[in-house]
C-alpha cells in the first residue's frame, strides 16, 4: 500500500489500531449490512466492517479498491457522508 492509493481513493483510510484499510464512508454511513455477490447477497466485510489486510489484489480492474469503488452501497454511503458533512 502506497500513499498514492490514499490520494487516488479519497475514501480509503488506514487504521493503525486495526492494521488495515477501511472505506471511511462505508464504515460509518452504510445502512445495509449486505452487498451483492456473484450469486446472492453476502455480508459486507472487507473495507466495511473488517479491515483489508491482504494487499495482493489491491489494484487493477478486478482489484479490491476498484471493485469496492463500483458498488452501489459504496456510492450511497459516499453520498450520505458528504450530505452529513455539508450539514
Steps between C-alpha positions, in 0.01 A plus 500: 500500500635838398406860570386530138219253577375723780516799266318325214223355716385786723288260704788269589644528850764309690412383848811454708304334781345247259816474287308530173297708260138616520260697287423783742159570344382138498633432849297792639208565265409165346140421596496146365700214636506305174623554148450305183724208424530306178209272591314657790516747785806472722605682818714810459839442653814614321546880518167540685471303824845337482827654386661405171829346609608306190630726227575245225182586304485867594516655153378431149151488353414194713699618801344564841509880467343527153242234578400678821494835321234370255254363757164672541514482881838677482365778278200543732729513804714771340188701415371469859839587645542808287146616580579457870820704465317775308237532772 
